[in-house]
């Protein structure tokens, strides 16, 4: 559903002119039918799920519940006496231990694999729109353009790749690191260490050979799922038309001076660079770099 409203509240006889406009779109999709009467289609490449009764852009993720503080905290299979392990591998490095992510074992088989991923979040915003203001007084006018998005889930791919770049550096090429992550110090992140066992937010990034099997910073988990709602002041512009008495001196039909600033400020709880720099699947594609703020000045001549 889409709505738009345009209001001019001031009298036409007033020296002031105010034009206020808004647009709003509500997007609430539900899958009612899938090909061949199936109930669910999993797109492993895009890591999204199409499921009857749910939205069309549901993420397919592991449910993250924190970090194992000690080896004894890892669930043990009572039939085999073995700790929880990562599926597809029976090497000693595939078994979970202290510093590893706590992913929910949905089917209870003491193996974390594709069967434990669930539909979580929605890459499509529930509501988006904007407000627009144009205020004029005689020869001066000010225009403000804003936009907003409410209830959109974003995968912080930049953070995932940044942390992942530290997990197995021996086999990574510098070109791959530059392409996939912003290489920054990670000491400010609260990750597991021997001296920080019980309050860690992120797994241990430095257990290189073990992390190759566990892949603790894969982006397909709720650890990196965030609310991408935001309100943004996009543009503020000011224009001034020179008085007619000046035009005869300049011998022109009209002169307008203009100045504007773009990408002013974004208000959001998203921890990444910008909740606006997101692709259609809800993945942060900023590369770790912000959008530039630009300033523009100009003169419009009418001959």
N, C-alpha and C positions, 0 to 999 in steps of 0.2 A: 504494500500500500504506500502511495506517495501523496504528500501534502505540500502545498505551497501557499504563502500568504504575503501580500504586498500592501503596506499601509503608508498613507501620507497624512499624518495627523494634523498638520498645520494649515492654516488658511492660505489660500492662493494670494491673498492681498498682503500677506506678511512678507517682510524682508528676509525672513528665515524660511528655509525649505528643508524638510526632513523626510527622507524616504527610508523605510525599514522593511526588509524582506527576509523571509525565512523559507527554507525547504527542508523536508523531513521524509525519510524513507524507512519503512518498517519491513524487514525481511525475515520471514518465518516460514521456511520451507520444510516439508515433510515428505519423505519418499513413500509413495503409495503403491508402486509396482516396480518390479525389476524384471529383466529379460529371463525367459525360460522359467518363470514362476519361482525363481530362487528367492531366498529370504535375506541373503547377504552376499555382497561382492567385496573382496579385499583387494585393494590395489597396493601391492607390496612396494612398487617403485615409488609411488607418490605417498605411501604410508597413510592412506585415508581409507575409510570404510563406507560403503553404501549399504545401509541396513534399513529394512522395512520399519516404518514408524519413526525413524530418526532423520536428522538433517543430512544433506548431501555432502557435507564437508567435514565429517567427523574424523578427528585424528585417531590413529591406531597406535596406542602407546603402552609401555610398561608403567605400572603404578609404582611410583617412588615413595618410600616411607622413611627415608633417612639413611644412616650409615651404621654398619655393624661396629660396635665399640671394641669387642673382643672376639676371638675365635669361638668362645663358648656361647656367644649370642646367636650364632648361625644355626638354623634348624637342622636336626639330624634325623635321617630316615630310620625309624625303629626297626624296619625289616633288614636293612643292610648295614646299619651303623655308620653310614657315610653322610657327610655334610651335604647341604644343598649345593648343586653344581649347575654350571652353564650348559645348556643342551648342545648336542652335536660334538662333544669332546669329553673324553674320559681321562685326560692327562691330569697330573697333580695340580697344574696351574688353573684348571677349570673349576675347582672347588672354591666356594666362597669362604672368605675369612675376614678378619678385622680390617676395617678401612674400605670394604666393598659396599656398594649400594644395596639397600634393602628393597628388593623388588617383590611385589606380591606374587606368591605362587598360587595363581588363581585356581588351577585344577588339582592342587595338592599332591603332585607326583614327585616333589623334591627335585625338580628339574625346571630351570627357567628357560623357556623357549617361546616360539611364536604363539603357542596355545595360551600363553599367559598375558597377551596383549589385549587391551580393551578399548572400546570407543570412548574417547575423552575429549571434551571441548568442541568448539565449532569455529572453523576458520572464517566463516562468513559473519560480518557484523549484524547484530540484531537491529540496530538503529544507526543511521548515519544521516548527515545533513549539514546545515550551516546557517549562519546569520549574516546579514549584509546591511550596512548602514551608510547612508549618504546624507551629509549635512552641509547645507549651503547658506551663505550669508553674503548677499550682494555679489561681489566678484570672487569670493573665496569659497571653495568647497573641499570637504574632507570625506574620504571614502574608507571604510573599514570592512574587511572581508575575513570571516572566520569559518571554521569547519569543525565537526566533531564526529566521533565514532563511539558507540556504546556497546559493550558486551561483545567483544571480539577476542577470541583466544589466539595468542601468538606463541609460536615456538621460538625461543631465543637461540637461534642457530649460531649466532656469533659467539655467545658465551660457551655453548657446547663445543664448538670447534676450537675456541681459545684454550679451554681446559684440556681438550683432547690432544692438542698439539704437544702437551707436556708428557703424555702418558707413554709414548714409545718413540723417542726422538732418533734412535739409532737407525731406523729404517725409513725415515722421512726425508724427502728432498726439500731444500729450502724454498724452491718454487712452489711446492705443494703447500707448505706452511703459509707462504705469502698469499696464496690463492684462497685458502680455506679459513684462515683465522687472522685476527689482529694479534700479533705477537707482543704481548704486554706482560709485565710482572703480575703474578697471581698471588702474591703474598697477602694482598688485602682480602682475599676470599677465605672464608672459614672452612678449610678442608681438614680431613683427618690426618693427624700425626700421632706419634707415640705419646706426646705430651698434651694432645688435644683429642682424647678418645670419645668423650661423652657429649660434647656440645657441637660436634662438626655438622655442617650443613652439606658439604660436598665430600665425595669419596677421596681416597688417597690417590693423587695423580702420579706419584713417583715410583710405584711398584711396576716397573716397565714390562718385564716378561709376563707377569701375572695379568696386567691390564690388557695385554694383547689378546688374551682369551676372554676376559670378562667384558671389555669395552665399556667401562663404567660411565663414560660421558657421551654415549650415543644420544642423539637428539630425540629419538623416538621414546621418550619417557616423560612423565609428568613433572620431573624435576625442572625442566626448562619450559613448562607450560605456564604462561602468564596472561594476565588481563591486559589486553591491548587497547582499552578505552582511552580516549584522549579528547582534549579540546584545544584547538590551535588558532592562534591569531596569525592568519596567513599574510595579509597585506594591509598597510596603512598608506594612503596616498593623499597628497595635498596639491591643489591646483589654484592658480591665481590668474584671472583675466585682467589684463591692463585696462585702465579706464579709456573710454572712447576719446577723451581729450588728448591722450597721449598718442593715439593712432595716427592723427593727422600729422604730427611731428615726425613719426617714424615712417609715414606713407605706406602703411600696411592695413589690411582689412581687420586683423585681429592678432593678438599675441597672448598666449597662455603659457605660464611657467608651471612646470610640474616636477614633483619629487615624490618618490615612493620607497618604501622598504618592504622586502619580502622575506618570508620564513622567519617571523619575529619571535614567537615563543610557543612552545607546546607544553600543556599541563597534563601530566600523566603519571601513574604509579609504575609504569613499565620500567624495568631496570636497564633495558638496552638503550641504544643510541636514540632510536626514534620508533614509536609504534606505527608511524606512517610508512616507513620503509619496509613493507611486508609484501610478499608475493601472494598470489591467489590461493595458495595452500596454507597461508598463515605462517610462513617461515620468514624470519628476519633476513632480508637480503641486503642490508646496509654495508656489509663487509667490515663493520666496526667503525665506520666513518660517518660523521654527521652531514646533513644537507647544508649547503652554504647559505648564509644570510647575505642578501644582495641589496645594494642601494642604487637607485636610478634617479637621474635628474635630466630634464630636457626642456626644450622650448618648442612650442607649436606656433607656426606662423601661417596666417591666412592672408593671401595676397589679393 
